[in-house]
């Protein structure tokens, strides 16, 4: 029981110290302050409702995803034949099977991942902590994929989150 009280007391001290440092640095580091405040708020700002090109209100998640998909597809540039980057082929002496991914390379990448979790919802901090244990099986999977020229279906999925820029939240172009 005594250890639990001490732990609670130390956590309170650490939180107070963190908040005091945050307050002291607020003029030079407003980003950290507002990130902390956002993390403490109960209400989350959600996407939408949106308006489609005909100004119809869309509020279901599936329909909003379709509207975003249509809008984002129009933003991508279609390359003209002459502007395409040169594709290396096996004739150029470079093949995927000649690339070797080492455990060291994987460990370095795992240690420098973004903060957002992927489709698997694994937090990068968790993957970094396990980098020594998972680098060997991952290197086997990567090298086999390169050697056989196939990518596992799970690797083709992505989580895309629209980020609000400014203005009204209704037009998809404001994300």
C-alpha angles and dihedrals in degrees: 000000000000092000091052091053092048091049092049091048092050091049090052090050092049092049092048091048091049092049092048092052089047090052092048092052097041095110094055099032111037091151093067092046095052092043088055092048092048089052091053097049119097096210117077122200107238130203118263157304087221135197121229120220089274089056093249113151113245119193108155115100094232094050092046089052089053092050091050090047092052093046096046091048089060092053096059116094120239108221118228114232094254093050097055116116116250113265117220115226135193087264089067088063094250119114131167089236089063091062116092121197112205130204089245092058091050093048091052092050093047090053092055102044125136119264098246120089119236131229089294089058091228110149112233091231088062092050091048091052090053096041094115093051099043101038094082097053091041092052089052091051094046094047093047090049091051093045095049096037094232131119120209112251092238090062091060093066123091138179111230117190120191111227117210114236109181145302124044117356092221103078114073088218089072090069 
